Amino acid sequence: MREKFRDKIRDEFTKQLNDIGVTAIVSDRDRSEEKVGNRMMRRSLGIIDLPNEDGPIKWINIIKQDRTDKQPPRWWFYLGVPTDKPLPKSRSVNIKTKRKKSFPLFGKIIGVTWKGQDRNHGLATKLSNDTETDNLAIGVGNIRVQTLHDEFSGWSIEIDRKFNLTRENWKSLKRVAKISIDSIVYF
């Protein structure tokens, strides 16, 4: 009976990853990575491991906020990019996309810029000047890139809504992760 009502977005996203050629495995529950992005009134649906992935993204955490009487349910996807290089909290990065529209609120998206705490590393400028990253943000939604320091040391790439994964999207997400890792040189 519980299986009938369980949110299956993690299973669906794992299938999308496998369909585009990325080996994805649904992980066991209660891992420390499930805490990434899990805030008040939200819950983790679990981790998807990417064991054979040649890119920097090694796991994905899917977070859900259940619907209320005033808003529909929401999902967030956190892509984990581990690193063994030290990431001091005093130099932490937290930037996100700001999508420009042709007409406020209802217009078509015409461009993307990155804003937030860059700590003068140049990461926001690099991502703003990258057309492939702009196309990704236009296609999938708002993106946030931040450093993580507690149980998990590395980078997190957050996407704030459900989306259909394509090969081009995955290639662009790996590009964002690679650009983020390369900015560690500035630490």
N, C-alpha and C positions, 0 to 999 in steps of 0.2 A: 504494500500500500504506500509506504514512504517513497519508493522508487517512482511511483506515478507522479508525485508532486515535487520531486527533487528538481532543482534548477539544473538543466543539462547544458548550459552554455560552455562549460569547461570541456565536456565531451565533444561538442560541436566544433569548438575552436581547435581542439586536438586533431579532429578529422580534417579541418581546413589546412592545418600545417602539414599533415601527412599527404594531403592531396597535391600540395605544391612542391613536394619532394623533401620536406624537412622532417626528420625523424623526431616524433613527439610522443611522449609517454605520460599518461596520467599518473601522478605521484601519490604516495601514501599521504594521509592527512597528518596534521599536527607537526609540521615542520616549522623551523624558525623563520623561514622566508615568508610564511603566511602573514606575519606581522607587518610586512612592508605595505604601506598604504591602508592598513586596517585601522580606521578611526572609529569614533563613537557613531553608533547607529549604522555601521557597516559590518559586513562579515565576509571572510574569505571563502571562496568556493573551492579553493585548493590550488596546488601547484601543477604546472605542466613542465616536465623536464625535457631538455633538448640535448641528450647525451652525445650525439654524433655531429652536432652542429659545428662547422668550421669557423663560424663568425663569433663575435664577442658575446652574443646573447645566449645565456645558458639555462634560464628558466623564465616562466611567466606565471604571475600570481593574478588571479581574477577576483575582484572584489565586487560585491553587490550591496546595494542599498534597497531594501524592500519598499514597495509602494506604500503610500499613505493616502489619506482621503484627499490630500491636496496636490500630490505629485505622483507620477508614474515611477516604476522601478528604474534604477540606474546601475550601470556597470562601469568599472574601471579596469584597465589592463596594465599591469606593472611588469615591464620587461627587465629582468635582472642581468646586469653586466658586471660580474665580479672582477676584482683586480687585486693583485698582491702589493701594489704600490701604496705607500701611506697617503691617506687623505685626511689632513688635519681639519678639525671642525671649524677652526678660525678662518679657513680658506674655502669653506663649503660653497657649492654652486647650486642655485635653484632658479632656473629660467624656464619660461613657458612661451608658447606662441600667442601672438596677438594678431588675429585675422582681420584684414581690412576689407570692408564691404563697399560695393558701389553705392548703396543706399543704406543708412543705418537700420539695424535690426532685420530687415527683410531682403536686402540686396544680395547680389551674387558676390562671392568671395573673389577679390581681384588681387590680393597679395597677402603676404605673411611677414611679420617681423618677430624677433625674439626679444623679450623683456625680462627683467628680474635681476637677481644678485649674481653677477658674473664675476665679481672680484677682480676685474681687469685682466682676465685670462684670455679674452678674445673669443671665447666660445660662442657667445650670442652673435657676434659679428660674422664668424665663420658660418654658422647655421643660417643666418639671415641672407647671406650672399649665395647660398647653395640652392639652385633652382629645383633640384631633385627633392630636397627637404621641404621646400615650399609646396611642391605638388603633393607630397605626402600629407602635409597638414591640411591642405585644401580638401583632399580626398577622405581622410579618416577622422578628422576633428582636431580638437586642441591637444597639444603635446606638451609635456613638462619633462625636463631633464634635471636631475638633482643628484648630488652625492649622498651616499648613505654611510653611517659610521658605527652603528651599534652592533647588533648581531650579525649584520651583513655589511661587509666593506666593499664598496664599489659604486656603481652608478645605477640609477633607476630611470627608465623611460616610461612615462605614464601617458596613456591614451584614455580620454574621459568618456568614451561611449562605445557601444558595440559597433563593430564594423566587419565587413567581409574582407578577408585577407586574400591578397593576390600576390603573385611572384614579385611584381614591381613594388608593392607596399613592403614586402619582407626585405627586399634588397635595399630600399630606402631606410627602413628601420635599422638594418645592420650598418648602414652608412652613418646614421646619427650616432649609433653606439661607438663606431670607430673614431669619428671626429671627437666625441666626448673623451674617449680614452687617450687620444693624442694630445688633448689639452692638459693632461696630467703633468706633462713636461713643465708647465708653468708653476707647479706647486713648489 
